Amino acid sequence: MWTDFFVAAAGASAALAGLVFVALSVNISQILRFPHLPIRAAATIGTLILILVSSMATLIDQPTPILGIEIVVFGLGGCWLQILSARQGFATRARFHRPIWEAVLNAVLGQIQVLPFIVGGVLLVTDHDGGPYWVAGGCIAVFIFSVLNAWVLLVEILR
């Protein structure tokens, strides 16, 4: 039932991760001027890879609890990258005269992306029907916020 969704998610996440890599290569000197942006870019690529590996794992014929464990582990990796990004955002906020609400917003949006994977993975481990819905919701959240981050890395960095 979920095959088409996860095939599409895997392809779209790989394409968007490529766009973020292009943004990094085109604007690397400007990105490096702001210490919070390299880790933000890494977290963005990491969450897109989270979609990719989670989607690929769902396409493997394996017991649902094993799939759930894999998605929880992948989600925790994405969570760790988002925590590092948020920490750097808070640490450099004052130096670059960025308001506190911006750092808080980035931290919250980062966790909104990865927590559905962890919840979905736990539900899959317990063989609950809601697991794939949570993972799909996480995929959609990552796509939305990754496009925003790609915009920042491609366009806003040049303003």
Secondary structure, 3 states (H helix, E strand, C coil): CCHHHHHHHHHHHHHHHHHHHHHHHHCHHHHHCCCHHHHHHHHHHHHHHHHHHHHHHHCCCCCHHHHHHHHHHHHHHHHHHHHHHHHHHHHHCCCCCCCHHHHHHHHHHHHHHHHHHHHHHHHHHCCCCCHHHHHHHHHHHHHHHHHHHHHHHHCHHHC
